[in-house]
Amino acid sequence: MADLQPGAPGGTLSEHPKVFGLYSMVLFSVSAILVADTVGSSAAMGVQGLTFWIILGLLFFIPYGFVTAELGSAWPDEGGIYVWVKTAFGPGWGTVTSWMYWVNVALWAPSVFVLFIGAIEVAWGVDVPPFWEAVIVIAMVWAIVLVGILPLRYSKFVPNLSAALKVIVLVGLGVLGVAYVAKHGAANSFALSEWKPRWNSDTISFLPIIIYSYMGFELMSSAGGAIKNPKRDVPKMIGLAGGAILFVYMFATFGVLAATPAKDVSIVTGITDALQAMFAAVFGSAGWLFYVAVVMLLFTFFGNMVTWSIGANQTIGATGLDETAPGVFGHVNRKYGTPDYAFVLMGVIATAITVVAYVLDPTQSNVFWTLFALSSIVFLIPYLLMFPALLVLRRTHPDQPRPYVIPGGRLGAWLCTILCEAGILLTLFLFFYFPAEGVSKTTFWLITGGGAAVSLLIGWWLYWHSTRRSGTKAAAVSDVQGQGQ
């Protein structure tokens, strides 16, 4: 991500040096996409979940990489997805897209820190009351805000370290799983019959988790102008990063299932439960290595939220500087060069949603799933516009230089768009259809459906308000100029 400059329109990444070679692109994509907080949910599907990782990797993840690669290399401007949608469908939809992409992080962060607390409870055998859970979640949210406001040359340390620890923890989980099976046998059968997908409600309800876990390619593709050789390296990056991400996700899922029966996997504490069982079984006791692994896991939760908050705030910052959203979003700290007001607003929204969630239902797993579902729905809506933008921009901007083009010509572009759009629509439907166990459908739909609808309306209001003010300002300037003539 490029720094936004005070008082400037933000510039474009194409103005920056070509710094991304093949391997740096692979590392960046792995850092953005690989998340530890959804592995427990995917393991809850059982061994068949490993098959779904492969199926959805082929039908969604690879086409998604192709689409974002073409869009990102053709329009590498600051703001990424906002620029693509704005250019294809107009500034109104661009603003709504940017807003939804941004506010989702404020809604998502509390659910991640519920997992954070769950890991602490399992590792240290404590029971945190709901009130103090909410306090800790809010404190972690504001820690993200403080780190995000720092200059990128400092804040980038958190995502970089988090990426390394993420790979160590998740790959280590798989290695421990192998050791556990060798010593004690597997907690679940890995016979070929268990890999066969079963299309029942218990399985289907977890499918959105896998698609959600694949999201994030656009963060790399937004830096298309900084890629040294996009035509040559982007297809290789998709294959290498996609393969690495798929392997780590599947290996970590295997690790959880090696030590924990699928029916006992918790969507909140699944990874920590498995680590504790495997350390105890392999080494005789959990020991200090277990606690080191848990601390590393906790840092990955924090680091992942810092990574996405930086990306989301840079995106909404470009919208504010573009004057298609209120200028408060485009306010740039003169000392640090970061969109400070946007970070603070994100903290305020995350705090409010945390309070509401714990007041309505303080059950830890229900708080996690409800907030996760709401944030996921809000997060995925922008992609409904991003994927068709590929086809629209090919028609309206045929002469735009495209360093990378989806293979297969027009048919390839349509196929990738249809597969990706279908994946997002399916995921949105399933998030709405399956509430958390024990949560009334009315409450769940009120939070998720109502929250998504309110978010969309706010996005349109922000655009209307900003363009109205911009029009008034332009008219005033015109009147002054006319009087001076």
RAQUIKA-V922135 format. One record per pair of residues at least 24 apart in sequence whose ideal C-beta (glycine too) atoms are under 6 Angstrom apart, sorted by the first residue. I is the first residue (numbers start at 1). GAP is how many residues later the second one is. Records with the same first field share a line. If there is no record, write none. Layout:
I: GAP / GAP
This chain:
1: 313
2: 76
3: 149 / 334
4: 313 / 328
6: 326 / 328
9: 312
10: 68 / 308 / 311
12: 65 / 66
13: 63 / 210 / 212 / 213
14: 62 / 211
16: 210
18: 208 / 210
19: 207
20: 206 / 207
21: 207
22: 211 / 214
25: 212
26: 211 / 214 / 215
28: 192
29: 191 / 212
30: 211 / 214 / 215
31: 132
32: 184 / 187
33: 183 / 212
34: 132 / 211
35: 269
36: 130 / 264
37: 75 / 78
38: 171 / 175
39: 213 / 214 / 232
40: 227 / 230 / 231
41: 165 / 168 / 226
42: 167 / 168 / 211
43: 210 / 213 / 214 / 222 / 227
44: 221 / 223
45: 158 / 161
46: 216
47: 141 / 143 / 147 / 148
48: 149 / 150
49: 204
50: 200
51: 144 / 146
52: 158
53: 196 / 197
56: 154 / 155
57: 189
59: 360
60: 151 / 363
61: 153 / 181
63: 353 / 356 / 357
64: 153 / 356
65: 152 / 173
66: 340 / 350
67: 320 / 323 / 349 / 353
68: 149 / 150 / 153
69: 152 / 165 / 335
70: 334 / 335 / 336
72: 149 / 150 / 152
73: 151 / 157 / 330 / 331
74: 326 / 328
76: 148 / 149
78: 240
79: 236 / 239
80: 138 / 142 / 235
81: 137 / 305
82: 233 / 236 / 237
84: 305
85: 300 / 304
88: 301 / 304 / 305
91: 233
92: 371
93: 292
95: 224 / 229 / 230 / 368
96: 363 / 364
97: 285 / 288
98: 217 / 218 / 221
99: 360 / 363
100: 278 / 281 / 282 / 355
101: 211 / 214 / 281
102: 210 / 214
103: 352
104: 271 / 274 / 275
105: 203 / 204 / 207
106: 240 / 243 / 244
107: 246 / 267 / 268 / 271
108: 267
109: 32 / 196 / 241
110: 27 / 240 / 244 / 261
111: 257 / 260 / 261
112: 189 / 193
113: 24 / 27
114: 253 / 254
115: 153
116: 182 / 185
118: 150 / 151
119: 153 / 175
122: 147 / 150 / 151
123: 149 / 171
130: 228 / 232
134: 220 / 224
137: 217
138: 213 / 216
141: 206 / 209
142: 205
144: 161 / 162 / 165
145: 198 / 202
147: 159
148: 161 / 162 / 195
149: 189 / 191 / 194
151: 185
158: 145 / 148
159: 144 / 147 / 148
162: 138 / 141
165: 131 / 134 / 135
166: 134
169: 127 / 128
170: 78 / 82
173: 79 / 82
174: 77 / 78 / 80 / 81
176: 79 / 102
177: 77 / 78 / 81
179: 103
180: 78 / 79 / 98 / 101 / 102
181: 77
184: 97
186: 72
187: 72 / 73 / 74
188: 69 / 74
205: 229
207: 223
208: 219 / 222 / 223
211: 212 / 216
212: 164
219: 92
230: 173 / 174
231: 172 / 173
234: 170
268: 96 / 97 / 100
313: 26 / 29 / 30
316: 26
317: 25
323: 143 / 147
324: 139 / 142
325: 137 / 141
326: 140
366: 70 / 73
369: 67
370: 66 / 77
373: 58 / 75
374: 73 / 74 / 77
376: 55
377: 51 / 54 / 71 / 75
378: 74 / 77
380: 44 / 47 / 48
383: 41
384: 40
387: 30 / 33 / 34
390: 27
391: 26
